[in-house]
Structure formats: structure tokens, C-alpha cells
Amino acid sequence: MNIVLFGFKGCGKSTLGKQAAKKLDRAFIDTDLLIEDVYQIAQNRRRNCREIFQEVGPQGFRALEQEAILSLQDVQNSIIAVGGGAMLSFENVEALSQSGKLFLLLQDKEVLRKRIFSEGTLPSYFDPKNPHASFERLYEEMNEYYLKIGNAISIDLTKLSEKKAVETICSYLEDTSGK
């Protein structure tokens, strides 16, 4: 069984996923890197997700994202971090649910805002003329959608240390494996 981590940009999917994978001796897969690989194969050039999004637009990016997620259908015993928008697609949720347990990572809005705006480069899906309003709108919309994914386990990270968050994620897997 896989562990699938999702949530808003900056919530800690990759950071916690890498640590959980190490602790559980499992592979770590970041779908953003898979999207970059899918793009490179198709276009014969390397781009990061931001550049890909700018080049192909939201629909093109979501198509690449879905291709990357569908490529994981035979993957087992891995920790998978998916981009914040991946779970807005019913098909992606279904595909990931079939081989893994979904974990929604919830983080304080102000922590997320600080992380995102301190990166220096705004996410390509933010309105550059009003990035703070984009953040507010997307945060509300996406969290509302995430909370409707009924088979996901929500983990509130607001008061957890990184170590405790990793232990919490790992404990769910250990509980289901009979350890």
C-alpha cells in the first residue's frame, strides 16, 4: 500500500514525504518530478513545473499531471507527494485511492502564506497583479474541495513538529499493517 500526501502548496508534502519514506524504508515519489519527466520525454527538453505550466497552460499541465499519476498504477509500498491541484480531479483521486491511503496535510494559512511568498518566485497560477488575493481565493477553494475527499485522513500540522508529523503519518501505515 502507498501513502499519498496532498494539500495546499507549502504544507510540507515533499519534506514530510521524504522523511516518512526514509523512516519506513520506502521509495519517495514526487509527482511534480514525474510531470517534468513526462514533459521532457514528449518535448525533448527539460523544464520545471512552473515553466511547464506557463508554456502549456492550466489544461495542458493538468493533462501531464494526470499522465504522471496514471503511470503510478503499478507502484506499491511508496510514499507519493502530489501537487496541490492534482486532487481537484476525480480521476486522479480515484487512481491514487486504488493503490494507497490518502493523507490531507493541513497547515495554518499564515504559515503557508509566509512559505509561498518567501520563495521569491510566485506560483505560475497566481495572478501576478494581485498575488495575495489569488492566494486567499485558492486557499479557500482548494481546502473546501480537499475536505470533501471522503476517504482521506486529515492531519493537522499546525501544532506538530516535523518529527511528530512524520511519526503520525507512519503510525497510520503501521496500524493498518498489523505491526
Secondary structure as UniProt FT lines:
FT   STRAND          2..6
FT   TURN            9..10
FT   HELIX           13..24
FT   STRAND          27..30
FT   HELIX           31..43
FT   HELIX           49..70
FT   TURN            71..74
FT   STRAND          78..81
FT   TURN            84..85
FT   HELIX           86..88
FT   HELIX           90..99
FT   STRAND          100..106
FT   HELIX           109..118
FT   TURN            124..125
FT   TURN            128..129
FT   HELIX           131..146
FT   TURN            147..148
FT   TURN            150..151
FT   STRAND          152..156
FT   TURN            158..159
FT   HELIX           162..177
//
